[in-house]
Amino acid sequence: MKKKFFKFLARVNKHFLPSYSKLQLNLSKASKVQLAIIGWRVFVTKNALD
């Protein structure tokens, strides 16, 4: 159940949140909001793969 939920969230993230790797964002110049989005995407992806 938990894994299905995170897989669904990963799909939602892919469609609605920006991909900063494609935009070649420099992490040292990222704003707090951008860092929060990156952290959220990492958290969801990690839980979807476990």
Gaussian input, Z-matrix of N, CA and C with variables (Angstrom, degrees):
# hf/3-21g

backbone

0 1
 N
 C     1     B1
 C     2     B2     1     A1
 N     3     B3     2     A2     1     D1
 C     4     B4     3     A3     2     D2
 C     5     B5     4     A4     3     D3
 N     6     B6     5     A5     4     D4
 C     7     B7     6     A6     5     D5
 C     8     B8     7     A7     6     D6
 N     9     B9     8     A8     7     D7
 C    10    B10     9     A9     8     D8
 C    11    B11    10    A10     9     D9
 N    12    B12    11    A11    10    D10
 C    13    B13    12    A12    11    D11
 C    14    B14    13    A13    12    D12
 N    15    B15    14    A14    13    D13
 C    16    B16    15    A15    14    D14
 C    17    B17    16    A16    15    D15
 N    18    B18    17    A17    16    D16
 C    19    B19    18    A18    17    D17
 C    20    B20    19    A19    18    D18
 N    21    B21    20    A20    19    D19
 C    22    B22    21    A21    20    D20
 C    23    B23    22    A22    21    D21
 N    24    B24    23    A23    22    D22
 C    25    B25    24    A24    23    D23
 C    26    B26    25    A25    24    D24
 N    27    B27    26    A26    25    D25
 C    28    B28    27    A27    26    D26
 C    29    B29    28    A28    27    D27
 N    30    B30    29    A29    28    D28
 C    31    B31    30    A30    29    D29
 C    32    B32    31    A31    30    D30
 N    33    B33    32    A32    31    D31
 C    34    B34    33    A33    32    D32
 C    35    B35    34    A34    33    D33
 N    36    B36    35    A35    34    D34
 C    37    B37    36    A36    35    D35
 C    38    B38    37    A37    36    D36
 N    39    B39    38    A38    37    D37
 C    40    B40    39    A39    38    D38
 C    41    B41    40    A40    39    D39
 N    42    B42    41    A41    40    D40
 C    43    B43    42    A42    41    D41
 C    44    B44    43    A43    42    D42
 N    45    B45    44    A44    43    D43
 C    46    B46    45    A45    44    D44
 C    47    B47    46    A46    45    D45
 N    48    B48    47    A47    46    D46
 C    49    B49    48    A48    47    D47
 C    50    B50    49    A49    48    D48
 N    51    B51    50    A50    49    D49
 C    52    B52    51    A51    50    D50
 C    53    B53    52    A52    51    D51
 N    54    B54    53    A53    52    D52
 C    55    B55    54    A54    53    D53
 C    56    B56    55    A55    54    D54
 N    57    B57    56    A56    55    D55
 C    58    B58    57    A57    56    D56
 C    59    B59    58    A58    57    D57
 N    60    B60    59    A59    58    D58
 C    61    B61    60    A60    59    D59
 C    62    B62    61    A61    60    D60
 N    63    B63    62    A62    61    D61
 C    64    B64    63    A63    62    D62
 C    65    B65    64    A64    63    D63
 N    66    B66    65    A65    64    D64
 C    67    B67    66    A66    65    D65
 C    68    B68    67    A67    66    D66
 N    69    B69    68    A68    67    D67
 C    70    B70    69    A69    68    D68
 C    71    B71    70    A70    69    D69
 N    72    B72    71    A71    70    D70
 C    73    B73    72    A72    71    D71
 C    74    B74    73    A73    72    D72
 N    75    B75    74    A74    73    D73
 C    76    B76    75    A75    74    D74
 C    77    B77    76    A76    75    D75
 N    78    B78    77    A77    76    D76
 C    79    B79    78    A78    77    D77
 C    80    B80    79    A79    78    D78
 N    81    B81    80    A80    79    D79
 C    82    B82    81    A81    80    D80
 C    83    B83    82    A82    81    D81
 N    84    B84    83    A83    82    D82
 C    85    B85    84    A84    83    D83
 C    86    B86    85    A85    84    D84
 N    87    B87    86    A86    85    D85
 C    88    B88    87    A87    86    D86
 C    89    B89    88    A88    87    D87
 N    90    B90    89    A89    88    D88
 C    91    B91    90    A90    89    D89
 C    92    B92    91    A91    90    D90
 N    93    B93    92    A92    91    D91
 C    94    B94    93    A93    92    D92
 C    95    B95    94    A94    93    D93
 N    96    B96    95    A95    94    D94
 C    97    B97    96    A96    95    D95
 C    98    B98    97    A97    96    D96
 N    99    B99    98    A98    97    D97
 C   100   B100    99    A99    98    D98
 C   101   B101   100   A100    99    D99
 N   102   B102   101   A101   100   D100
 C   103   B103   102   A102   101   D101
 C   104   B104   103   A103   102   D102
 N   105   B105   104   A104   103   D103
 C   106   B106   105   A105   104   D104
 C   107   B107   106   A106   105   D105
 N   108   B108   107   A107   106   D106
 C   109   B109   108   A108   107   D107
 C   110   B110   109   A109   108   D108
 N   111   B111   110   A110   109   D109
 C   112   B112   111   A111   110   D110
 C   113   B113   112   A112   111   D111
 N   114   B114   113   A113   112   D112
 C   115   B115   114   A114   113   D113
 C   116   B116   115   A115   114   D114
 N   117   B117   116   A116   115   D115
 C   118   B118   117   A117   116   D116
 C   119   B119   118   A118   117   D117
 N   120   B120   119   A119   118   D118
 C   121   B121   120   A120   119   D119
 C   122   B122   121   A121   120   D120
 N   123   B123   122   A122   121   D121
 C   124   B124   123   A123   122   D122
 C   125   B125   124   A124   123   D123
 N   126   B126   125   A125   124   D124
 C   127   B127   126   A126   125   D125
 C   128   B128   127   A127   126   D126
 N   129   B129   128   A128   127   D127
 C   130   B130   129   A129   128   D128
 C   131   B131   130   A130   129   D129
 N   132   B132   131   A131   130   D130
 C   133   B133   132   A132   131   D131
 C   134   B134   133   A133   132   D132
 N   135   B135   134   A134   133   D133
 C   136   B136   135   A135   134   D134
 C   137   B137   136   A136   135   D135
 N   138   B138   137   A137   136   D136
 C   139   B139   138   A138   137   D137
 C   140   B140   139   A139   138   D138
 N   141   B141   140   A140   139   D139
 C   142   B142   141   A141   140   D140
 C   143   B143   142   A142   141   D141
 N   144   B144   143   A143   142   D142
 C   145   B145   144   A144   143   D143
 C   146   B146   145   A145   144   D144
 N   147   B147   146   A146   145   D145
 C   148   B148   147   A147   146   D146
 C   149   B149   148   A148   147   D147

   B1=1.4533
   B2=1.5293
   B3=1.3452
   B4=1.4588
   B5=1.5321
   B6=1.3307
   B7=1.4613
   B8=1.5298
   B9=1.3287
   B10=1.4663
   B11=1.5260
   B12=1.3324
   B13=1.4631
   B14=1.5258
   B15=1.3316
   B16=1.4598
   B17=1.5316
   B18=1.3200
   B19=1.4663
   B20=1.5249
   B21=1.3313
   B22=1.4588
   B23=1.5271
   B24=1.3377
   B25=1.4629
   B26=1.5239
   B27=1.3173
   B28=1.4694
   B29=1.5281
   B30=1.3363
   B31=1.4665
   B32=1.5228
   B33=1.3250
   B34=1.4640
   B35=1.5276
   B36=1.3305
   B37=1.4617
   B38=1.5192
   B39=1.3150
   B40=1.4644
   B41=1.5262
   B42=1.3266
   B43=1.4557
   B44=1.5253
   B45=1.3261
   B46=1.4664
   B47=1.5204
   B48=1.3222
   B49=1.4591
   B50=1.5223
   B51=1.3332
   B52=1.4678
   B53=1.5255
   B54=1.3285
   B55=1.4577
   B56=1.5231
   B57=1.3235
   B58=1.4587
   B59=1.5213
   B60=1.3257
   B61=1.4584
   B62=1.5290
   B63=1.3230
   B64=1.4613
   B65=1.5204
   B66=1.3300
   B67=1.4657
   B68=1.5247
   B69=1.3300
   B70=1.4635
   B71=1.5259
   B72=1.3236
   B73=1.4553
   B74=1.5198
   B75=1.3151
   B76=1.4567
   B77=1.5259
   B78=1.3343
   B79=1.4628
   B80=1.5152
   B81=1.3171
   B82=1.4618
   B83=1.5248
   B84=1.3270
   B85=1.4602
   B86=1.5269
   B87=1.3192
   B88=1.4579
   B89=1.5242
   B90=1.3267
   B91=1.4586
   B92=1.5332
   B93=1.3213
   B94=1.4683
   B95=1.5259
   B96=1.3233
   B97=1.4660
   B98=1.5243
   B99=1.3220
   B100=1.4568
   B101=1.5231
   B102=1.3294
   B103=1.4643
   B104=1.5221
   B105=1.3299
   B106=1.4643
   B107=1.5266
   B108=1.3203
   B109=1.4638
   B110=1.5254
   B111=1.3164
   B112=1.4645
   B113=1.5265
   B114=1.3233
   B115=1.4649
   B116=1.5129
   B117=1.3254
   B118=1.4707
   B119=1.5204
   B120=1.3379
   B121=1.4670
   B122=1.5204
   B123=1.3260
   B124=1.4685
   B125=1.5250
   B126=1.3304
   B127=1.4651
   B128=1.5273
   B129=1.3254
   B130=1.4572
   B131=1.5266
   B132=1.3246
   B133=1.4520
   B134=1.5316
   B135=1.3256
   B136=1.4772
   B137=1.5303
   B138=1.3126
   B139=1.4619
   B140=1.5360
   B141=1.3100
   B142=1.4644
   B143=1.5387
   B144=1.3192
   B145=1.4647
   B146=1.5169
   B147=1.3139
   B148=1.4829
   B149=1.4915
   A1=110.59
   A2=116.17
   A3=120.53
   A4=110.77
   A5=115.93
   A6=120.07
   A7=110.82
   A8=117.27
   A9=120.70
   A10=110.80
   A11=115.89
   A12=120.62
   A13=110.93
   A14=117.00
   A15=119.77
   A16=111.88
   A17=117.48
   A18=119.14
   A19=110.63
   A20=116.15
   A21=120.43
   A22=110.50
   A23=116.73
   A24=120.40
   A25=111.58
   A26=117.47
   A27=121.03
   A28=110.34
   A29=116.47
   A30=119.52
   A31=111.58
   A32=116.27
   A33=120.90
   A34=109.83
   A35=116.67
   A36=120.50
   A37=111.22
   A38=116.19
   A39=120.49
   A40=111.34
   A41=116.61
   A42=119.86
   A43=113.86
   A44=117.60
   A45=119.13
   A46=115.59
   A47=118.45
   A48=120.04
   A49=109.84
   A50=116.80
   A51=119.61
   A52=111.41
   A53=115.29
   A54=121.59
   A55=107.34
   A56=115.86
   A57=119.65
   A58=112.52
   A59=118.55
   A60=119.66
   A61=110.49
   A62=117.11
   A63=120.11
   A64=111.44
   A65=116.44
   A66=121.38
   A67=111.96
   A68=117.45
   A69=124.92
   A70=111.29
   A71=115.33
   A72=122.10
   A73=110.39
   A74=116.38
   A75=121.68
   A76=107.85
   A77=117.87
   A78=121.24
   A79=112.65
   A80=117.97
   A81=119.41
   A82=111.76
   A83=117.50
   A84=121.69
   A85=112.54
   A86=117.25
   A87=121.37
   A88=110.21
   A89=115.68
   A90=120.55
   A91=109.46
   A92=115.25
   A93=120.58
   A94=111.34
   A95=116.69
   A96=120.25
   A97=110.44
   A98=116.84
   A99=120.18
   A100=111.12
   A101=117.29
   A102=120.67
   A103=111.21
   A104=116.68
   A105=120.18
   A106=110.79
   A107=117.68
   A108=121.40
   A109=110.25
   A110=117.19
   A111=120.98
   A112=109.97
   A113=116.56
   A114=120.61
   A115=112.50
   A116=116.94
   A117=121.40
   A118=110.64
   A119=116.21
   A120=119.54
   A121=111.65
   A122=117.13
   A123=121.14
   A124=109.96
   A125=117.36
   A126=122.00
   A127=110.92
   A128=117.33
   A129=120.86
   A130=110.39
   A131=117.28
   A132=120.93
   A133=111.06
   A134=116.31
   A135=120.57
   A136=110.43
   A137=117.80
   A138=120.78
   A139=112.27
   A140=117.82
   A141=120.39
   A142=110.27
   A143=116.97
   A144=120.23
   A145=113.02
   A146=118.24
   A147=120.51
   A148=112.81
   D1=-47.92
   D2=-178.99
   D3=-63.65
   D4=-41.91
   D5=-178.25
   D6=-66.10
   D7=-40.15
   D8=178.04
   D9=-62.64
   D10=-41.05
   D11=179.49
   D12=-61.78
   D13=-44.77
   D14=-179.30
   D15=-70.79
   D16=-31.35
   D17=174.89
   D18=-65.90
   D19=-39.39
   D20=175.61
   D21=-63.06
   D22=-45.29
   D23=178.14
   D24=-61.44
   D25=-36.83
   D26=179.10
   D27=-63.50
   D28=-39.99
   D29=177.11
   D30=-65.50
   D31=-41.11
   D32=178.39
   D33=-63.68
   D34=-44.00
   D35=178.58
   D36=-59.57
   D37=-41.47
   D38=-177.35
   D39=-61.93
   D40=-35.35
   D41=-176.85
   D42=-86.37
   D43=-30.69
   D44=-171.83
   D45=-109.44
   D46=-24.34
   D47=-179.51
   D48=-98.69
   D49=146.43
   D50=-178.12
   D51=-70.44
   D52=149.17
   D53=175.60
   D54=-97.85
   D55=105.75
   D56=-176.30
   D57=-75.33
   D58=-19.69
   D59=176.68
   D60=-70.36
   D61=-35.13
   D62=176.69
   D63=-70.63
   D64=-29.38
   D65=178.79
   D66=-85.60
   D67=-2.65
   D68=-179.57
   D69=54.38
   D70=50.90
   D71=179.04
   D72=-73.14
   D73=132.05
   D74=175.36
   D75=-82.39
   D76=118.64
   D77=-175.32
   D78=-63.30
   D79=-28.30
   D80=179.62
   D81=-72.04
   D82=-18.38
   D83=179.68
   D84=-108.76
   D85=7.99
   D86=-178.42
   D87=-75.99
   D88=145.82
   D89=177.52
   D90=-78.97
   D91=171.69
   D92=-179.85
   D93=-62.93
   D94=-37.43
   D95=179.47
   D96=-67.03
   D97=-42.11
   D98=178.55
   D99=-63.88
   D100=-40.31
   D101=177.81
   D102=-65.79
   D103=-36.37
   D104=177.44
   D105=-65.60
   D106=-40.69
   D107=178.25
   D108=-64.84
   D109=-41.83
   D110=178.23
   D111=-62.55
   D112=-44.82
   D113=178.56
   D114=-62.04
   D115=-41.28
   D116=178.36
   D117=-62.59
   D118=-44.55
   D119=-179.82
   D120=-63.79
   D121=-38.66
   D122=178.21
   D123=-65.50
   D124=-44.17
   D125=179.86
   D126=-60.73
   D127=-45.81
   D128=-178.57
   D129=-67.40
   D130=-43.49
   D131=-179.44
   D132=-63.13
   D133=-42.74
   D134=179.97
   D135=-61.70
   D136=-43.32
   D137=-179.57
   D138=-73.34
   D139=-27.82
   D140=178.91
   D141=-73.33
   D142=-28.56
   D143=-178.05
   D144=-86.66
   D145=-23.02
   D146=-176.97
   D147=-69.16

